[in-house]
């Protein structure tokens, strides 16, 4: 009777493992998510809302059905904003889409970033999180980049700006 119980237990474990694997995104590359635009949406003393436009690129041949995403934005190596979106969209194979999302930051994070600008010529950013796939779990993403700031030093109103 014991060998039969062990066989049944192994069969159940194998079935559960197969069901779990069926829900994972097998053979899919993570989407490429980048920051396309950023705008201030208002807020109060303790919390500010920021509007982000994210470009989501599907590097796969098959369509990605997305149920939403969660993300964080770092500026100059420090956490700056975080957000979630429950917006569903489908991105065709080898296609892309722009997604409007909102993020939240604090006054302390904003002031810390303003104080660190000083002599910097740009802002380094890191956008990372996960895309929630319809029926497949989630796929992580990460994007690093730099935004160049204009150079206002020099000759005042007649000066030139570099981007």
Secondary structure, 3 states (H helix, E strand, C coil): CHHHHHHHHHHHHHHHHHHHHHCCCCCCCCCEEEEEEEEEEEECCCEEEEEEEEEEECCCCCCEEEEEEEEEEEECCEEEEEEEECCCEEECCCCEEEEEEEEEEEHHHHHHHHHHHCCCCEEEEEEEEEEEECCCEEEEEEEEEEEECCCCCCCHHHCCCCC
